[in-house]
Amino acid sequence: MGGKVVKKSLICLITKRASNKRVYDLHGLSSFFCIVSIKIQNAWHGLESLPFSSIHLLDLMAIKPLHNIWIKRQQCPCGDWKCYIKYEGDDHSTVASQSIKSELSSSSSQEIVFTPYVGQIFKSDDEAFEYYSNFARRNGFSIRKARSTESQNLGVYRRDFVCYRSGFNQPRKKANVEHPRDRKSVRCGCDAKLYLTKEIVDGGPQWYISQFSNVHNHELLEDDQVRLLPAYRKIENSDQERILLLSKAGFPVNRIVKVLELEKGVQPGQLPFIEKDVRNFVRSCKKTVEENDTMLNMKRDSDLMELLDACKVAAEREEGFVYNFTTDENGKVENIAWTYGDSVRAFSLFGDVVTIDTSYRSITYSMILGMWFGIDNHGRPIFFGCALLQDETSKSFSWALQVFIGFMGGRRPEIVVTDMDSGLRDALAIEMPNAKQIISIWHVLSKISCWFSLQLGVQYSDFKSEFDVLCHLENVEDFEHQWNHLVARFGIGSDKHISLLFSYRTSWPFCYVRNFFLARITTPEYSKSVEIFLKNILSVQSSLPCFFEQVFD
């Protein structure tokens, strides 16, 4: 069976016959690619463009959880559960950061809202409420709707808007519990108010201010405090999607908040909502999420069995196609891996240097994707094999490596290029002890901004320039001397990420890996080619059987 050169067009994969190996030509094909964003913020297909509320979002989740959602693994290799990777060049996070910062500074950047006055006219009561709400926010308080009055002829003809601290809370009957919560009320009888009255003018309704008072009996809040009032705290639809997906992945609420802060590039506590709002939102969605989990588990089991059946059919029809899998005590598929005859033959020619990509996981199936690639003599990536794993432990990675070695007739690569995944690196040390582990410099540089930009502030650009020079030094002694100088100059000797990079120093700086044959597999161009390929096959619409067909074609 001849190989296939696969190029992603705007709609589908176009296949051609090439040499006697399966080659994915991913270099210089930008005009052919329709790159689908795999960011978790946009994971639910089509949600971003729909102006629906959280209830609509939950309805959609309940009836349509059928799309497979691939996301980039964000856990930092330093091992700290509070630490996440926000990849450099993530335009979405930049836009989000600008949006948040714009919102936080809205009180000073938008046009002045003048003090309301008796007789001021509005086209509708909603327009008046928005005007008064904007005035309140700029003056350190919020408002709420109080009484409304209506008649048979005019309908609602009076609206009362009052300060959020207006009136007094009526005492409630305490619940019959051992330790009832004693919640203090913020209401203190404030008399600040705006009353609206409707009249008919020239046959049409209009509203005017009949009473207004801006006298408060409490302290007004500063800008950084007023934004935390419940009236101004809001979780946007895109953030709701993100929160639900992170909650589905098992993230606790405080960790979800930390992720959002990092992705939006804001300081802790500067989101337009607080941890309590996230907790309440997750709690309100709990029932729907649980129902959705049941559907997703059924989909996972069904799709994995379909994938297994597809592998069985391919093994009968395709010469050289091989697969392997494991099951749990209930006979359900846990891990599965496969490769093709073309890939095995290509490995016999180009298998000295292999890169293992484990950067993506499926939220829908709770599985890690592992893919083996090589590079041909034209610098093009070659697909060697694929695995879906139930988790990212050393045990699962060891199984995948054992299966891959078996697929390739017992032959092992001499060089293995990976990211800084400790589970995979530990498994490689056991299963391929003689293989040299290399960390692609592209993977290192993609994390530098996330690790040090916030910490170093205005010094980051100088740090980045010196770090780039450091990476390409040719002499080990020069590297270690300059490393110590860099650490001392920027005062980051105790930083966990600097310690992590130094502990892996024999695997990534040029001076340590220059004597190994890497066949250009660590170049940014190669890494970006693989990344483009992954993004194109991991579309949000692809179920596991569909994903199998995309790789197979």
Phi and psi in degrees as a GROMACS rama.xvg file:
@    title "Ramachandran Plot"
@    xaxis  label "Phi"
@    yaxis  label "Psi"
@TYPE xy
-71.4177  160.231  GLY-2
-77.9426  174.2  GLY-3
-134.249  129.763  LYS-4
-93.2945  118.138  VAL-5
-106.985  123.016  VAL-6
-121.567  133.38  LYS-7
-81.8972  116.772  LYS-8
-90.1304  -174.577  SER-9
-67.474  -21.6064  LEU-10
-117.814  -43.1319  ILE-11
-147.786  173.315  CYS-12
-81.8717  129.8  LEU-13
-103.516  124.329  ILE-14
-109.144  146.033  THR-15
-136.736  155.182  LYS-16
-83.6981  134.279  ARG-17
-127.73  -119.258  ALA-18
-93.3918  -165.482  SER-19
-85.7754  38.2924  ASN-20
-150.706  151.068  LYS-21
-81.6502  113.464  ARG-22
-123.055  131.553  VAL-23
-103.009  106.729  TYR-24
-81.8612  101.412  ASP-25
-114.23  8.42377  LEU-26
-97.3543  126.333  HIS-27
66.9233  35.8116  GLY-28
-115.58  31.871  LEU-29
-58.4952  -32.404  SER-30
-72.1237  -15.8395  SER-31
-94.2821  -11.2907  PHE-32
-100.482  136.947  PHE-33
-111.29  92.6245  CYS-34
-77.4801  119.991  ILE-35
-89.5792  127.841  VAL-36
-69.3237  127.808  SER-37
-102.482  9.09374  ILE-38
-61.119  142.393  LYS-39
-65.584  -22.9032  ILE-40
-61.5687  -30.887  GLN-41
-107.433  21.0179  ASN-42
-65.0206  -37.4332  ALA-43
-78.3188  112.955  TRP-44
-59.3184  125.015  HIS-45
86.1489  -6.59916  GLY-46
-68.4528  -33.9511  LEU-47
-62.1229  -32.3356  GLU-48
-91.3336  -0.397594  SER-49
-103.311  124.573  LEU-50
-86.64  60.7873  PRO-51
-110.24  162.571  PHE-52
-82.6844  -178.505  SER-53
-65.3787  -29.12  SER-54
-65.2463  -42.8538  ILE-55
-63.0061  -38.2734  HIS-56
-61.636  -43.0799  LEU-57
-67.1147  -37.8453  LEU-58
-59.9829  -43.9137  ASP-59
-63.6998  -42.1566  LEU-60
-61.1658  -37.9739  MET-61
-70.4735  -31.4653  ALA-62
-104.654  -13.0132  ILE-63
-142.152  64.6322  LYS-64
-97.0592  31.5213  PRO-65
-93.2991  -6.96436  LEU-66
-83.0491  139.387  HIS-67
-81.3622  132.505  ASN-68
-114.155  110.758  ILE-69
-98.6103  131.611  TRP-70
-130.802  159.008  ILE-71
-77.9958  134.866  LYS-72
-65.101  127.486  ARG-73
-108.797  -4.82256  GLN-74
-65.0371  130.37  GLN-75
-72.459  141.169  CYS-76
-67.7868  -7.64337  PRO-77
-69.4824  -16.5902  CYS-78
92.0653  -8.21632  GLY-79
-78.5703  120.264  ASP-80
-65.2748  -17.8358  TRP-81
-83.9473  -6.66434  LYS-82
-104.581  133.038  CYS-83
-132.146  159.199  TYR-84
-100.631  122.098  ILE-85
-112.222  109.998  LYS-86
-72.1988  138.988  TYR-87
-62.8255  138.137  GLU-88
90.8643  7.96642  GLY-89
-78.7024  95.8952  ASP-90
-63.9341  -33.1127  ASP-91
-63.0406  -43.0204  HIS-92
-67.1594  -33.0867  SER-93
-64.979  -45.3703  THR-94
-62.0639  -42.6074  VAL-95
-61.7637  -41.2378  ALA-96
-62.0866  -44.9512  SER-97
-64.0689  -37.0053  GLN-98
-64.2821  -45.2748  SER-99
-63.3837  -47.7584  ILE-100
-63.048  -35.628  LYS-101
-64.7555  -40.5761  SER-102
-66.8447  -39.949  GLU-103
-66.6086  -28.2031  LEU-104
-100.032  13.6749  SER-105
-63.0985  -31.7744  SER-106
-64.6843  -26.6088  SER-107
-102.16  -22.2731  SER-108
-92.8459  -25.1952  SER-109
-83.3222  169.035  GLN-110
-65.4094  155.12  GLU-111
-68.7029  137.168  ILE-112
-102.893  117.069  VAL-113
-75.6682  157.095  PHE-114
-62.4561  129.694  THR-115
-59.8421  157.235  PRO-116
-144.815  153.944  TYR-117
-63.1038  130.318  VAL-118
99.2691  -10.1017  GLY-119
-64.3892  135.962  GLN-120
-107.996  141.318  ILE-121
-131.793  152.086  PHE-122
-71.8248  -29.7706  LYS-123
-149.666  164.098  SER-124
-69.2653  -30.4546  ASP-125
-65.363  -40.1248  ASP-126
-62.8144  -40.0079  GLU-127
-66.4036  -40.771  ALA-128
-63.7309  -42.9123  PHE-129
-63.3693  -40.2075  GLU-130
-63.8389  -47.0273  TYR-131
-66.2743  -36.3154  TYR-132
-65.071  -42.0984  SER-133
-64.6532  -40.2696  ASN-134
-61.9808  -43.9333  PHE-135
-62.8203  -43.1857  ALA-136
-62.4089  -38.6526  ARG-137
-76.6665  -8.37507  ARG-138
-119.105  14.033  ASN-139
89.1584  23.1565  GLY-140
-150.793  177.338  PHE-141
-129.482  170.585  SER-142
-127.83  166.317  ILE-143
-143.206  160.504  ARG-144
-82.578  131.674  LYS-145
-108.346  -119.514  ALA-146
-80.7809  149.789  ARG-147
-131.31  148.07  SER-148
-125.663  141.068  THR-149
-136.967  160.094  GLU-150
-134.043  168.216  SER-151
-68.135  -33.6509  GLN-152
-84.3279  -43.5038  ASN-153
-97.7184  -11.2706  LEU-154
71.2971  -141.74  GLY-155
-71.6055  119.693  VAL-156
-120.605  -0.355076  TYR-157
-144.32  136.459  ARG-158
-128.491  133.542  ARG-159
-112.32  119.17  ASP-160
-109.299  133.413  PHE-161
-132.285  162.672  VAL-162
-60.774  148.064  CYS-163
-62.5697  -16.3868  TYR-164
-103.765  16.9332  ARG-165
-72.27  148.435  SER-166
74.6482  -171.367  GLY-167
-135.656  144.407  PHE-168
-72.7014  134.314  ASN-169
-77.729  136.861  GLN-170
-61.4563  135.699  PRO-171
-102.036  153.557  ARG-172
-70.0434  123.674  LYS-173
-72.3354  140.39  LYS-174
-66.8488  151.678  ALA-175
-82.3167  73.0529  ASN-176
-127.578  162.1  VAL-177
-68.8437  -41.4667  GLU-178
-129.267  78.101  HIS-179
-67.648  146.358  PRO-180
-77.5222  132.397  ARG-181
-102.194  88.1915  ASP-182
-84.136  128.251  ARG-183
-84.9769  139.325  LYS-184
-87.6584  146.286  SER-185
-85.7529  -9.66789  VAL-186
-73.5747  133.324  ARG-187
-137.322  19.4658  CYS-188
78.0465  24.6716  GLY-189
-61.5444  139.828  CYS-190
-103.986  9.0498  ASP-191
-66.6881  133.72  ALA-192
-162.273  163.279  LYS-193
-143.302  117.819  LEU-194
-106.73  134.309  TYR-195
-109.079  145.497  LEU-196
-131.631  139.215  THR-197
-96.5542  141.29  LYS-198
-138.579  160.502  GLU-199
-102.322  120.648  ILE-200
-125.924  124.262  VAL-201
52.8147  40.0321  ASP-202
80.9622  -0.27608  GLY-203
-126.299  154.55  GLY-204
-82.0883  148.276  PRO-205
-147.106  159.706  GLN-206
-116.758  142.368  TRP-207
-135.761  155  TYR-208
-79.048  117.766  ILE-209
-96.258  -26.6052  SER-210
-144.577  143.46  GLN-211
-150.963  136.122  PHE-212
-142.436  134.166  SER-213
-117.982  30.6605  ASN-214
-96.4399  118.825  VAL-215
-110.606  147.893  HIS-216
-105.952  24.359  ASN-217
-144.243  166.316  HIS-218
-73.155  137.521  GLU-219
-87.258  151.613  LEU-220
-94.0442  153.693  LEU-221
-76.9461  168.421  GLU-222
-57.0329  -41.9928  ASP-223
-74.745  -9.33273  ASP-224
-101.936  -37.575  GLN-225
-64.5035  -29.2999  VAL-226
-65.8478  -17.5002  ARG-227
-90.2854  -1.78158  LEU-228
-65.4169  143.804  LEU-229
-52.9283  -33.6031  PRO-230
-64.3297  -25.5545  ALA-231
-107.582  -0.201184  TYR-232
-91.6125  125.05  ARG-233
-145.174  135.52  LYS-234
-100.025  110.403  ILE-235
-65.9984  161.387  GLU-236
-55.7843  -43.2727  ASN-237
-63.4154  -37.5355  SER-238
-71.7635  -33.6078  ASP-239
-61.1607  -43.4693  GLN-240
-60.5967  -45.1795  GLU-241
-62.7041  -44.949  ARG-242
-62.0272  -44.3963  ILE-243
-64.5122  -39.6154  LEU-244
-69.4883  -40.1045  LEU-245
-67.0621  -38.4125  LEU-246
-63.9435  -39.6817  SER-247
-62.0524  -33.4842  LYS-248
-79.7564  -1.34453  ALA-249
95.6528  10.3212  GLY-250
-74.0836  131.696  PHE-251
-70.6779  163.868  PRO-252
-60.9917  -44.5742  VAL-253
-63.4628  -29.9859  ASN-254
-74.9742  -36.1489  ARG-255
-61.6267  -43.9296  ILE-256
-61.3771  -41.2794  VAL-257
-62.9124  -41.625  LYS-258
-60.0891  -46.9235  VAL-259
-64.0525  -38.5074  LEU-260
-63.3037  -43.4123  GLU-261
-65.9531  -43.3479  LEU-262
-68.166  -34.6357  GLU-263
-87.7184  -7.57289  LYS-264
69.6191  33.7822  GLY-265
-112.824  158.783  VAL-266
-70.2607  155.322  GLN-267
-53.684  134.434  PRO-268
85.448  4.81736  GLY-269
-104.659  9.47909  GLN-270
-71.0938  157.512  LEU-271
-77.2197  14.2207  PRO-272
-151.067  166.665  PHE-273
-116.192  172.685  ILE-274
-57.6309  -36.7293  GLU-275
-60.1479  -40.2813  LYS-276
-63.7432  -40.1466  ASP-277
-64.7913  -43.2254  VAL-278
-62.5202  -43.9237  ARG-279
-64.7045  -39.4634  ASN-280
-64.6193  -45.7945  PHE-281
-62.2511  -40.3493  VAL-282
-64.6819  -40.093  ARG-283
-67.4983  -24.5342  SER-284
-93.9857  -3.68093  CYS-285
-56.2757  -45.7996  LYS-286
-62.1792  -45.6358  LYS-287
-64.1501  -40.2395  THR-288
-63.7518  -40.7268  VAL-289
-63.9813  -41.9971  GLU-290
-63.213  -39.351  GLU-291
-66.1994  -37.8672  ASN-292
-59.1789  -41.4811  ASP-293
-60.6465  -43.2588  THR-294
-66.1061  -39.412  MET-295
-67.7405  -38.0455  LEU-296
-63.3812  -40.0811  ASN-297
-65.1874  -40.1269  MET-298
-64.9078  -43.3486  LYS-299
-57.297  -51.1771  ARG-300
-62.1292  -42.8356  ASP-301
-66.1677  -46.1452  SER-302
-68.5536  -35.2872  ASP-303
-65.963  -37.4924  LEU-304
-68.0542  -37.8579  MET-305
-64.6377  -39.3827  GLU-306
-63.626  -42.2581  LEU-307
-63.0175  -42.2783  LEU-308
-62.6119  -39.5074  ASP-309
-63.4382  -38.2073  ALA-310
-64.823  -39.3312  CYS-311
-64.3733  -42.4409  LYS-312
-65.1984  -43.0149  VAL-313
-63.1797  -35.6608  ALA-314
-65.939  -30.6817  ALA-315
-78.802  -32.8219  GLU-316
-96.8466  -32.4396  ARG-317
-104.18  123.378  GLU-318
-65.3804  126.914  GLU-319
87.6181  -6.73659  GLY-320
-69.8105  129.344  PHE-321
-134.434  152.324  VAL-322
-148.831  164.967  TYR-323
-152.504  155.875  ASN-324
-158.021  164.011  PHE-325
-125.202  155.972  THR-326
-128.891  160.093  THR-327
-89.1333  -171.938  ASP-328
-66.8705  -17.089  GLU-329
-97.0604  7.65777  ASN-330
80.1723  11.2423  GLY-331
-88.6846  143.444  LYS-332
-67.2322  130.438  VAL-333
-102.435  -56.9679  GLU-334
-126.397  147.742  ASN-335
-148.941  142.079  ILE-336
-142.182  151.593  ALA-337
-154.66  161.822  TRP-338
-155.127  178.145  THR-339
-122.331  159.525  TYR-340
-59.0189  -39.7497  GLY-341
-59.8599  -40.6024  ASP-342
-67.5053  -39.7127  SER-343
-64.0016  -42.4894  VAL-344
-66.6704  -38.6176  ARG-345
-65.6021  -35.0972  ALA-346
-64.4396  -34.0822  PHE-347
-65.3707  -22.2545  SER-348
-98.1123  -37.6623  LEU-349
-126.108  24.8289  PHE-350
-88.9639  7.87016  GLY-351
-66.6319  -36.2086  ASP-352
-122.755  124.245  VAL-353
-130.531  140.611  VAL-354
-111.501  137.233  THR-355
-112.949  118.347  ILE-356
-105.093  119.415  ASP-357
-125.737  33.4138  THR-358
-82.7764  -10.013  SER-359
-116.704  146.399  TYR-360
-135.831  156.8  ARG-361
-100.883  120.546  SER-362
-67.2564  -41.4472  ILE-363
-60.6896  -44.16  THR-364
-102.17  -4.17963  TYR-365
52.6102  50.7963  SER-366
-133.532  149.6  MET-367
-93.447  137.171  ILE-368
-98.5512  124.899  LEU-369
-118.824  130.454  GLY-370
-132.543  136.997  MET-371
-101.086  131.328  TRP-372
-130.303  155.561  PHE-373
-127.642  -165.199  GLY-374
-141.885  133.674  ILE-375
-89.2868  -176.94  ASP-376
-75.7542  0.551724  ASN-377
-105.1  5.97472  HIS-378
80.8809  13.7809  GLY-379
-95.7016  141.161  ARG-380
-64.202  143.019  PRO-381
-120.007  130.96  ILE-382
-79.9546  124.276  PHE-383
-106.379  -29.0662  PHE-384
175.205  170.757  GLY-385
-146.29  146.158  CYS-386
-144.35  143.855  ALA-387
-116.378  123.401  LEU-388
-118.797  146.94  LEU-389
-71.9656  -23.8697  GLN-390
-156.388  -177.841  ASP-391
-112.468  34.5728  GLU-392
-83.3626  162.963  THR-393
-59.6384  -34.3024  SER-394
-62.0494  -45.9094  LYS-395
-66.1937  -42.1559  SER-396
-65.0804  -36.5552  PHE-397
-62.8548  -41.9962  SER-398
-60.1472  -45.5736  TRP-399
-62.2755  -40.473  ALA-400
-67.8757  -40.6605  LEU-401
-60.8214  -43.7486  GLN-402
-64.8705  -42.3472  VAL-403
-61.7127  -43.92  PHE-404
-60.4481  -40.2288  ILE-405
-64.1517  -42.1632  GLY-406
-56.8037  -37.8776  PHE-407
-92.5264  21.0224  MET-408
68.4406  27.3114  GLY-409
88.8812  -5.01524  GLY-410
-78.7913  138.511  ARG-411
-115.466  145.694  ARG-412
-71.6817  156.506  PRO-413
-86.7108  -31.5622  GLU-414
-125.121  132.19  ILE-415
-124.939  120.655  VAL-416
-100.077  126.227  VAL-417
-135.905  178.901  THR-418
-88.6885  -170.713  ASP-419
-90.3674  47.42  MET-420
-86.0913  113.006  ASP-421
-65.6606  -36.6202  SER-422
-62.8135  -44.3076  GLY-423
-68.4114  -41.6178  LEU-424
-65.2328  -37.6913  ARG-425
-65.0514  -41.7956  ASP-426
-65.1548  -39.4079  ALA-427
-63.0161  -38.7455  LEU-428
-63.0938  -28.2592  ALA-429
-86.0087  -48.4013  ILE-430
-84.473  -28.738  GLU-431
-133.521  65.0173  MET-432
-63.5601  -23.6256  PRO-433
-92.1236  -5.40376  ASN-434
-81.8586  138.674  ALA-435
-80.962  123.897  LYS-436
-89.9842  125.151  GLN-437
-119.83  138.186  ILE-438
-103.326  122.594  ILE-439
-60.7016  131.028  SER-440
-60.0744  -27.8602  ILE-441
-63.5536  -39.1008  TRP-442
-66.9384  -36.7332  HIS-443
-65.8585  -51.2416  VAL-444
-65.0607  -29.7653  LEU-445
-68.2968  -16.4415  SER-446
-101.796  -12.0416  LYS-447
-61.5281  -44.2437  ILE-448
-61.008  -45.4379  SER-449
-61.6258  -37.9077  CYS-450
-77.6152  -36.5493  TRP-451
-123.517  -15.4639  PHE-452
-63.2348  -44.8205  SER-453
-69.6412  -39.8361  LEU-454
-67.0188  -40.7001  GLN-455
-92.0501  -19.5686  LEU-456
61.0899  -125.817  GLY-457
-67.6111  -16.2417  VAL-458
-81.2044  -9.84432  GLN-459
-61.1711  -40.8543  TYR-460
-61.4526  -39.8128  SER-461
-66.0978  -41.8075  ASP-462
-60.4975  -44.9685  PHE-463
-62.1025  -41.8995  LYS-464
-62.9741  -45.2143  SER-465
-67.6236  -35.4816  GLU-466
-67.2094  -39.5077  PHE-467
-60.1591  -43.0396  ASP-468
-64.2141  -41.14  VAL-469
-59.5975  -40.4693  LEU-470
-62.0668  -27.8175  CYS-471
-108.613  11.5112  HIS-472
-64.2826  144.638  LEU-473
-93.817  -15.4844  GLU-474
-113.261  133.461  ASN-475
-63.0756  -43.35  VAL-476
-62.3902  -40.409  GLU-477
-63.1196  -40.4213  ASP-478
-60.8652  -50.824  PHE-479
-67.6808  -33.4542  GLU-480
-66.1491  -47.4152  HIS-481
-67.9822  -31.9604  GLN-482
-61.4348  -49.8071  TRP-483
-60.5134  -39.3058  ASN-484
-64.0566  -43.4788  HIS-485
-62.0793  -46.1578  LEU-486
-62.5894  -43.7025  VAL-487
-68.3452  -42.1237  ALA-488
-62.4443  -41.2188  ARG-489
-97.8013  3.3071  PHE-490
61.8861  42.6378  GLY-491
-118.451  26.8584  ILE-492
-61.653  -29.7886  GLY-493
-94.8674  2.34376  SER-494
-69.781  132.643  ASP-495
-66.6873  -30.1729  LYS-496
-75.6717  -36.6712  HIS-497
-63.1197  -41.7835  ILE-498
-63.2969  -39.9143  SER-499
-63.5377  -47.1623  LEU-500
-61.314  -40.1565  LEU-501
-68.8278  -35.2521  PHE-502
-66.8765  -25.5952  SER-503
-99.7114  14.1733  TYR-504
-60.7478  -24.0774  ARG-505
-76.1222  -1.29852  THR-506
-113.27  -13.4369  SER-507
-129.88  -37.2918  TRP-508
-66.1977  150.251  PRO-509
-57.7614  -39.6488  PHE-510
-64.4158  -25.3432  CYS-511
-90.1981  -23.3226  TYR-512
-113.38  2.43172  VAL-513
-63.1805  -26.0161  ARG-514
-88.9742  2.66475  ASN-515
-102.922  142.38  PHE-516
-78.5236  110.483  PHE-517
-109.942  -7.98921  LEU-518
53.2054  37.2053  ALA-519
63.2647  18.5343  ARG-520
-78.9788  -12.9021  ILE-521
-100.189  6.47467  THR-522
-74.3721  150.917  THR-523
-57.9917  -35.0097  PRO-524
-62.413  -43.1789  GLU-525
-66.4848  -46.3928  TYR-526
-60.6916  -40.4909  SER-527
-68.1595  -33.8917  LYS-528
-63.4109  -44.0511  SER-529
-64.1912  -41.8177  VAL-530
-62.4756  -41.4197  GLU-531
-61.9692  -43.4014  ILE-532
-60.2581  -45.6534  PHE-533
-63.4647  -43.7502  LEU-534
-62.9557  -33.6317  LYS-535
-77.5179  -32.0243  ASN-536
-86.9225  -19.6383  ILE-537
-97.1875  54.1805  LEU-538
-71.8561  155.071  SER-539
-67.1549  -15.8253  VAL-540
-85.4635  -9.55862  GLN-541
-84.3344  116.353  SER-542
-75.5947  173.306  SER-543
-60.8855  -46.3511  LEU-544
-59.9713  -39.358  PRO-545
-66.3112  -41.3693  CYS-546
-59.8099  -42.4597  PHE-547
-59.7845  -42.6513  PHE-548
-66.5071  -36.9279  GLU-549
-64.6203  -41.4105  GLN-550
-71.027  -36.1227  VAL-551
-70.4525  -36.1829  PHE-552
